[in-house]
Amino acid sequence: FPRYGLILVVGTTGSGKSTLLAASLRHRLVHRRHDPVAIGTFEDPIEYGLKGLAQGAMPEPTQVAIGPGRHIREWERVGPNAMRRRLDVIWMGEIRDIESARTGLELARTGHAVMSTLHVDTPAEAFDRLIKFFPKEVQESEAYALLSQLRMIVAQKLTRTIDGGKMAFRSWIVLDRATKEELLRHDFTRWSTVVRDIVHARGADFESAAFEAWRAGRINGESFREVAGLTPAEARAYVQERGMDASALG
């Protein structure tokens, strides 16, 4: 729960991005009442109601629907509206274009903790996607502005378990000082590659989590390949490198 900056939850449609963000806000409202903050959500449409969760000194959250005939007509008005409400924590729907990217970065720069989603598979891809929202001539400056505001990127995937349930897998990177210093040693066009390597080195990648779940018998070989993003041949090689029989993948 950083005091300011941008937190991204990324994944494909149906991967539970909004559910994860709503759960984090619920946790804050219910379990962190000793640290009261003004929370506001700006969504198209509102997916999870937070009314009634705040108690004590924690203010009641503000939830705003975006679109024609709703609370605010256009995303361009989110920034001014959020500033007037004097919010501490802002859930800003999805970053889907240059306008929403600019709004998210501006709110993060002005002392808010901004939480949003992005439609990519991994933390590494988030860098490339966000930077490419902007025209080529300003991408470098916007990349450094993004790096200064980013605090964390979490990617999520869902898959079926062997017992018929569902399991969430997450890959993440915390943009701490050491990580930012490492990225600054490289040209911004290589940041996605550098982030991918850092995530892998820290064991925070999808492959590691999916392999452990498969080895524990919680998911089958097909789910392992799907979550890890590996072809059948790559999956067999991955398993063999870790001293296991690849034929068990099925």
KEMI-319770 format. One record per atom (N, C-alpha, C): residue number from 0; x, z, y negated. Coordinates in pm, whole numbers. Each point is the difference from the previous one (the first is absolute). Layout:
BEGIN
nr;east;up;north
NUM;X;Z;Y .
...
//
This chain:
BEGIN
nr;east;up;north
0;84;0;120 .
0;-84;0;-120 .
0;88;0;-126 .
1;63;-112;-31 .
1;82;-5;-121 .
1;-85;15;-125 .
2;59;51;-107 .
2;-72;21;-125 .
2;-31;-131;-70 .
3;85;-100;19 .
3;-25;-131;-59 .
3;69;-105;85 .
4;-35;-126;-23 .
4;60;-109;76 .
4;-102;-67;89 .
5;44;-104;70 .
5;-87;-85;81 .
5;21;25;149 .
6;-110;23;70 .
6;2;15;145 .
6;-86;-111;59 .
7;55;-76;93 .
7;-72;-113;60 .
7;-27;25;147 .
8;-123;-31;41 .
8;-35;-3;142 .
8;-30;-146;34 .
9;74;-57;93 .
9;-10;-143;28 .
9;-42;-24;144 .
10;-57;-118;23 .
10;-44;-37;133 .
10;-100;-114;-8 .
11;-38;-51;115 .
11;-96;-109;6 .
11;-142;54;-14 .
12;-98;-90;-9 .
12;-140;40;-5 .
12;-36;79;126 .
13;-66;115;-19 .
13;-41;81;114 .
13;106;93;54 .
14;111;15;-71 .
14;107;87;48 .
14;-15;144;-46 .
15;-106;30;-74 .
15;-26;139;-38 .
15;70;46;-127 .
16;36;-95;-87 .
16;71;37;-123 .
16;-84;93;-87 .
17;-124;-39;-25 .
17;-87;80;-86 .
17;-32;135;63 .
18;-16;2;132 .
18;-27;126;70 .
18;116;96;-17 .
19;122;-52;11 .
19;119;84;-14 .
19;9;56;-142 .
20;-26;-83;-100 .
20;4;48;-138 .
20;-109;103;-26 .
21;-121;-27;50 .
21;-110;95;-19 .
21;32;133;67 .
22;62;-4;117 .
22;37;123;70 .
22;102;80;-80 .
23;94;-70;-65 .
23;101;71;-79 .
23;-63;66;-122 .
24;-98;-68;-62 .
24;-69;60;-114 .
24;-85;120;44 .
25;-66;-16;115 .
25;-78;111;53 .
25;89;122;27 .
26;117;-26;59 .
26;94;109;27 .
26;38;70;-129 .
27;23;-79;-102 .
27;41;58;-129 .
27;-113;85;-60 .
28;-122;-49;10 .
28;-114;71;-56 .
28;-30;130;76 .
29;16;-3;131 .
29;-40;114;85 .
29;114;99;21 .
30;122;-52;19 .
30;110;87;42 .
30;104;27;-107 .
31;-14;-61;-118 .
31;99;24;-106 .
31;-69;44;-129 .
32;-97;86;15 .
32;-74;47;-117 .
32;84;89;-91 .
33;113;47;52 .
33;93;77;-82 .
33;72;-89;-101 .
34;-11;-131;17 .
34;70;-96;-87 .
34;-103;-101;-51 .
35;-91;42;-89 .
35;-112;-86;-41 .
35;46;-123;-78 .
36;-61;-114;34 .
36;27;-126;-70 .
36;-132;-73;-21 .
37;-5;-82;-105 .
37;-117;-83;-26 .
37;18;-131;76 .
38;-89;-27;96 .
38;9;-118;85 .
38;-107;-100;-39 .
39;38;-127;-11 .
39;-96;-106;-26 .
39;23;-117;93 .
40;-108;-61;51 .
40;13;-119;84 .
40;-67;-118;-69 .
41;62;-115;9 .
41;-53;-125;-55 .
41;-1;-101;114 .
42;-121;-34;50 .
42;-11;-76;124 .
42;-104;-110;-9 .
43;13;-96;90 .
43;-94;-112;10 .
43;-32;-27;148 .
44;-102;67;57 .
44;-85;107;-56 .
44;58;137;33 .
45;-71;107;-39 .
45;41;136;39 .
45;-24;15;150 .
46;104;36;74 .
46;-8;6;146 .
46;-24;141;55 .
47;59;100;-63 .
47;-14;137;49 .
47;-38;92;-115 .
48;-111;72;16 .
48;-42;94;-102 .
48;81;129;7 .
49;43;49;-115 .
49;80;123;-7 .
49;-77;114;-68 .
50;-124;-26;-35 .
50;-80;99;-71 .
50;-19;126;84 .
51;15;115;-66 .
51;-23;128;65 .
51;120;60;69 .
52;112;-72;5 .
52;119;53;68 .
52;81;93;-90 .
53;-7;-23;-131 .
53;77;82;-93 .
53;-63;139;-13 .
54;84;103;-1 .
54;-46;137;-17 .
54;98;72;-92 .
55;-45;111;-57 .
55;88;80;-83 .
55;47;-75;-123 .
56;131;0;-24 .
56;55;-63;-120 .
56;15;-151;15 .
57;-19;-52;122 .
57;15;-144;22 .
57;-118;-75;-62 .
58;24;-92;-95 .
58;-110;-74;-62 .
58;-71;-92;99 .
59;-127;-27;-23 .
59;-74;-95;82 .
59;58;-140;-21 .
60;29;-75;107 .
60;57;-133;-16 .
60;-96;-96;-71 .
61;56;-96;-71 .
61;-76;-107;-63 .
61;13;-126;85 .
62;-110;-62;38 .
62;4;-123;81 .
62;-71;-112;-74 .
63;72;-109;-20 .
63;-47;-112;-82 .
63;-3;-126;85 .
64;-114;-69;-1 .
64;-15;-128;71 .
64;30;-115;-96 .
65;74;-99;50 .
65;40;-115;-81 .
65;-80;-122;40 .
66;-46;-77;-99 .
66;-70;-125;28 .
66;-124;-16;-86 .
67;-55;-121;-2 .
67;-121;-27;-80 .
67;-114;94;38 .
68;-63;63;-99 .
68;-110;91;25 .
68;41;138;45 .
69;132;28;4 .
69;49;131;42 .
69;52;78;-120 .
70;75;107;26 .
70;46;86;-109 .
70;90;-75;-98 .
71;94;-77;54 .
71;90;-82;-82 .
71;-6;-142;54 .
72;-10;-96;-90 .
72;-21;-138;43 .
72;126;-63;58 .
73;117;23;-62 .
73;122;-71;39 .
73;116;97;20 .
74;94;-41;87 .
74;119;81;28 .
74;87;18;-124 .
75;-5;-95;-93 .
75;81;9;-120 .
75;-33;124;-83 .
76;-120;57;21 .
76;-41;116;-78 .
76;33;134;69 .
77;56;-8;117 .
77;32;122;74 .
77;103;84;-75 .
78;107;-64;-48 .
78;107;73;-69 .
78;-51;81;-118 .
79;-67;-63;-97 .
79;-52;76;-114 .
79;-98;110;42 .
80;-85;-29;98 .
80;-98;99;44 .
80;69;120;63 .
81;101;-25;83 .
81;73;109;65 .
81;74;85;-103 .
82;55;-65;-103 .
82;73;73;-104 .
82;-95;92;-77 .
83;-120;-50;-31 .
83;-96;81;-76 .
83;-46;122;80 .
84;-7;-13;130 .
84;-47;111;84 .
84;106;107;22 .
85;123;-28;-39 .
85;110;96;12 .
85;16;48;144 .
86;10;-96;90 .
86;15;30;142 .
86;145;29;36 .
87;19;74;107 .
87;135;25;53 .
87;30;-92;117 .
88;-99;-18;88 .
88;16;-80;122 .
88;-104;-112;-2 .
89;46;-123;22 .
89;-90;-115;-6 .
89;11;-81;128 .
90;-115;-21;66 .
90;-8;-93;112 .
90;-53;-130;-58 .
91;83;-104;3 .
91;-33;-124;-68 .
91;-25;-114;99 .
92;-98;18;88 .
92;-40;-107;90 .
92;116;-76;60 .
93;0;-131;-16 .
93;103;-87;58 .
93;74;-74;-110 .
94;133;-9;14 .
94;78;-88;-86 .
94;-6;-139;62 .
95;-69;-92;-70 .
95;-24;-131;59 .
95;46;-116;-86 .
96;42;29;-125 .
96;42;-108;-89 .
96;86;58;-111 .
97;41;-86;-93 .
97;91;44;-105 .
97;-63;105;-91 .
98;-130;-11;-26 .
98;-65;96;-89 .
98;-5;139;61 .
99;-39;9;127 .
99;-6;132;65 .
99;141;57;19 .
100;100;-87;23 .
100;137;48;12 .
100;48;58;-133 .
101;-29;-69;-108 .
101;39;50;-133 .
101;-70;132;-32 .
102;-129;9;34 .
102;-75;122;-26 .
102;59;117;77 .
103;30;-20;129 .
103;56;107;81 .
103;134;49;-53 .
104;86;-94;-38 .
104;132;37;-51 .
104;-10;70;-134 .
105;-90;-46;-85 .
105;-17;62;-132 .
105;-51;143;13 .
106;-97;22;88 .
106;-52;135;20 .
106;107;92;59 .
107;82;-54;91 .
107;109;80;57 .
107;103;35;-107 .
108;26;-95;-91 .
108;97;23;-107 .
108;-46;105;-99 .
109;-132;16;-13 .
109;-54;92;-101 .
109;-31;138;56 .
110;63;34;112 .
110;-6;136;49 .
110;-108;29;101 .
111;-57;-103;63 .
111;-101;22;103 .
111;59;-21;139 .
112;-58;68;99 .
112;30;-31;140 .
112;-103;-103;43 .
113;46;-123;24 .
113;-90;-112;31 .
113;11;-34;148 .
114;-114;-3;67 .
114;-6;-36;141 .
114;-78;-130;13 .
115;54;-95;74 .
115;-69;-128;16 .
115;35;-62;134 .
116;-71;-108;35 .
116;27;-70;125 .
116;49;-141;-29 .
117;62;-60;100 .
117;54;-134;-11 .
117;-12;-66;137 .
118;-35;-128;1 .
118;-27;-71;124 .
118;127;-67;52 .
119;89;79;60 .
119;119;-50;71 .
119;20;88;123 .
120;90;-39;89 .
120;18;71;128 .
120;95;119;-7 .
121;108;-12;-79 .
121;107;99;7 .
121;44;44;-140 .
122;70;114;-10 .
122;54;41;-130 .
122;93;-105;-61 .
123;80;-66;83 .
123;93;-100;-52 .
123;-75;-116;-65 .
124;-109;-44;61 .
124;-76;-111;-55 .
124;-68;36;-131 .
125;-26;129;-23 .
125;-67;43;-123 .
125;83;-35;-122 .
126;132;18;8 .
126;85;-33;-113 .
126;-12;-147;-37 .
127;15;-85;98 .
127;-5;-144;-24 .
127;-135;-42;-57 .
128;-108;55;55 .
128;-135;-37;-46 .
128;-24;42;-145 .
129;36;123;-32 .
129;-24;49;-135 .
129;80;-77;-104 .
130;126;-24;29 .
130;85;-71;-96 .
130;-50;-142;-22 .
131;-49;-64;106 .
131;-44;-139;-11 .
131;-137;-17;-66 .
132;-67;111;-32 .
132;-121;-11;-82 .
132;35;-51;-140 .
133;123;27;-44 .
133;41;-29;-136 .
133;68;-138;-10 .
134;-7;-64;-118 .
134;69;-128;-20 .
134;150;14;26 .
135;62;-108;44 .
135;140;5;42 .
135;93;50;-110 .
136;-31;-35;-124 .
136;90;34;-110 .
136;2;150;-32 .
137;-100;76;48 .
137;-1;144;-28 .
137;11;83;128 .
138;21;-65;114 .
138;2;73;126 .
138;111;104;6 .
139;116;-32;-53 .
139;111;96;6 .
139;-32;127;-80 .
140;-49;-15;-122 .
140;-32;118;-81 .
140;-114;80;62 .
141;-101;-71;56 .
141;-111;70;62 .
141;44;71;128 .
142;97;-58;70 .
142;51;63;122 .
142;64;135;-32 .
143;80;5;-107 .
143;63;126;-37 .
143;-102;101;-53 .
144;-103;-49;-67 .
144;-109;88;-45 .
144;-74;58;121 .
145;-23;-84;100 .
145;-66;45;122 .
145;84;106;71 .
146;129;-25;11 .
146;88;94;70 .
146;1;136;-69 .
147;-8;0;-132 .
147;3;128;-73 .
147;-127;82;22 .
148;-111;-67;33 .
148;-127;70;14 .
148;-40;30;144 .
149;50;-77;96 .
149;-39;21;140 .
149;51;133;54 .
150;-87;71;72 .
150;38;126;62 .
150;-3;-8;152 .
151;-95;-76;54 .
151;-13;-7;146 .
151;-86;-119;38 .
152;34;-62;114 .
152;-82;-107;58 .
152;-27;37;146 .
153;-126;0;37 .
153;-40;29;138 .
153;-77;-120;54 .
154;43;-53;113 .
154;-73;-108;68 .
154;-70;59;121 .
155;-119;-47;28 .
155;-75;54;114 .
155;-58;-112;86 .
156;1;23;131 .
156;-66;-89;96 .
156;-80;87;97 .
157;-112;-54;47 .
157;-83;69;99 .
157;-1;-81;129 .
158;-2;68;113 .
158;-12;-68;128 .
158;-74;89;100 .
159;-52;-62;105 .
159;-70;73;105 .
159;100;74;89 .
160;-42;119;43 .
160;80;76;95 .
160;-52;-28;141 .
161;78;37;98 .
161;-38;-24;140 .
161;-130;72;36 .
162;-25;116;-61 .
162;-121;76;33 .
162;-122;-45;-80 .
163;13;-113;-75 .
163;-115;-55;-72 .
163;-14;46;-143 .
164;90;84;-46 .
164;-5;45;-139 .
164;76;-93;-92 .
165;28;47;-120 .
165;81;-75;-95 .
165;115;86;-47 .
166;110;-66;-33 .
166;120;71;-44 .
166;57;-69;-123 .
167;38;81;-98 .
167;61;-54;-123 .
167;152;6;12 .
168;64;-108;-39 .
168;145;-6;-7 .
168;40;-24;-145 .
169;104;67;-44 .
169;42;-13;-140 .
169;149;-27;-9 .
170;34;-86;-94 .
170;138;-27;-38 .
170;9;30;-149 .
171;105;67;-42 .
171;2;44;-139 .
171;141;6;-57 .
172;5;6;-132 .
172;126;24;-70 .
172;-30;83;-124 .
173;78;105;-19 .
173;-5;81;-121 .
173;108;-52;-94 .
174;-40;-34;-122 .
174;95;-55;-96 .
174;70;113;-72 .
175;88;69;72 .
175;77;109;-59 .
175;120;-57;-75 .
176;79;88;-59 .
176;112;-46;-83 .
176;100;-83;80 .
177;32;45;120 .
177;98;-72;82 .
177;-50;-141;33 .
178;-128;-13;32 .
178;-57;-131;34 .
178;3;-92;-121 .
179;-35;51;-116 .
179;1;-83;-120 .
179;141;-44;-36 .
180;95;90;16 .
180;140;-36;-28 .
180;48;-109;95 .
181;-42;7;126 .
181;37;-103;96 .
181;-60;-135;-39 .
182;-126;-1;-40 .
182;-65;-125;-40 .
182;67;-59;-123 .
183;42;85;-92 .
183;63;-49;-124 .
183;136;-65;25 .
184;55;21;117 .
184;127;-66;35 .
184;-21;-146;38 .
185;-126;-41;15 .
185;-31;-135;45 .
185;-86;-72;-103 .
186;4;-131;5 .
186;-92;-80;-82 .
186;-143;28;43 .
187;-91;0;-97 .
187;-139;35;31 .
187;-63;-93;103 .
188;50;-123;11 .
188;-55;-94;98 .
188;30;42;144 .
189;92;96;18 .
189;37;47;135 .
189;-60;137;32 .
190;-78;55;-92 .
190;-51;135;22 .
190;-86;13;125 .
191;-79;-101;30 .
191;-84;7;120 .
191;85;16;125 .
192;109;-75;8 .
192;90;9;115 .
192;66;137;7 .
193;43;51;-116 .
193;66;131;-4 .
193;-98;109;42 .
194;-123;-6;-49 .
194;-102;99;36 .
194;-27;-4;150 .
195;-10;-120;55 .
195;-23;-13;145 .
195;110;70;78 .
196;125;-19;-43 .
196;113;62;70 .
196;-1;152;-14 .
197;-35;49;-120 .
197;-6;145;-22 .
197;-108;63;87 .
198;-117;-62;3 .
198;-111;52;81 .
198;40;6;147 .
199;65;-105;47 .
199;44;-3;140 .
199;104;107;27 .
200;97;15;-90 .
200;107;98;19 .
200;-54;143;3 .
201;-108;25;-74 .
201;-58;133;-5 .
201;-100;24;113 .
202;-24;-100;84 .
202;-94;15;110 .
202;-144;8;-46 .
203;-29;-55;-118 .
203;-135;3;-56 .
203;-68;-135;12 .
204;43;-82;97 .
204;-56;-133;20 .
204;-110;4;107 .
205;-81;-105;3 .
205;-107;-8;99 .
205;53;-8;142 .
206;113;-70;20 .
206;52;-19;134 .
206;30;134;68 .
207;66;90;-75 .
207;38;129;58 .
207;-123;81;41 .
208;-99;6;-89 .
208;-120;79;28 .
208;-79;-59;116 .
209;-13;-132;2 .
209;-77;-66;107 .
209;71;16;135 .
210;132;-10;0 .
210;76;17;124 .
210;-21;140;59 .
211;6;103;-86 .
211;-20;136;48 .
211;-141;20;55 .
212;-100;-60;-65 .
212;-138;12;48 .
212;-18;-72;133 .
213;65;-116;15 .
213;-9;-74;127 .
213;71;77;111 .
214;118;52;-30 .
214;77;75;100 .
214;-75;125;44 .
215;-78;58;-90 .
215;-77;120;33 .
215;-132;-32;70 .
216;-29;-132;17 .
216;-120;-40;71 .
216;-126;5;-84 .
217;14;0;-132 .
217;-118;7;-87 .
217;-56;-137;-32 .
218;86;-103;-4 .
218;-44;-137;-26 .
218;60;-92;105 .
219;-63;-117;19 .
219;52;-95;98 .
219;104;-93;-64 .
220;57;-87;83 .
220;105;-89;-48 .
220;-46;-96;-108 .
221;-123;-48;13 .
221;-54;-92;-100 .
221;-12;68;-136 .
222;-48;124;-2 .
222;-11;74;-126 .
222;137;30;-58 .
223;96;30;86 .
223;137;22;-47 .
223;52;-124;-73 .
224;-17;-117;60 .
224;48;-124;-63 .
224;-73;-27;-132 .
225;-130;28;0 .
225;-82;-26;-118 .
225;44;87;-118 .
226;15;130;25 .
226;40;92;-106 .
226;143;-27;-45 .
227;88;-25;95 .
227;141;-24;-34 .
227;23;-136;-64 .
228;-96;-91;16 .
228;18;-135;-55 .
228;104;-80;74 .
229;6;17;133 .
229;101;-67;82 .
229;-65;-103;91 .
230;72;-107;28 .
230;-43;-95;102 .
230;23;63;137 .
231;-60;-55;107 .
231;26;57;134 .
231;148;7;33 .
232;76;-105;-34 .
232;143;0;29 .
232;73;107;-81 .
233;-36;14;-127 .
233;62;103;-85 .
233;-34;140;50 .
234;-124;18;46 .
234;-41;131;51 .
234;77;37;126 .
235;18;-98;90 .
235;77;27;122 .
235;143;38;-34 .
236;60;-72;-94 .
236;138;31;-39 .
236;9;139;-63 .
237;-98;33;-83 .
237;-2;130;-67 .
237;-5;114;103 .
238;-87;-16;99 .
238;-16;103;104 .
238;127;11;85 .
239;57;-114;37 .
239;121;0;83 .
239;118;64;-72 .
240;10;-23;-131 .
240;108;61;-78 .
240;-8;152;2 .
241;-118;53;27 .
241;-20;144;3 .
241;-5;54;143 .
242;51;-81;93 .
242;19;46;137 .
242;-125;10;83 .
243;-105;-78;-35 .
243;-123;7;78 .
243;-30;-135;64 .
244;-83;3;101 .
244;-37;-119;75 .
244;-104;-80;-79 .
245;36;-118;-42 .
245;-89;-82;-83 .
245;-122;-48;77 .
246;5;0;133 .
246;-115;-47;77 .
246;-120;93;-19 .
247;25;122;-44 .
247;-110;96;-21 .
247;-86;-39;-122 .
248;51;-95;-81 .
248;-79;-43;-114 .
248;-124;-80;42 .
249;4;-59;118 .
249;-114;-78;48 .
249;5;-143;-50 .
//
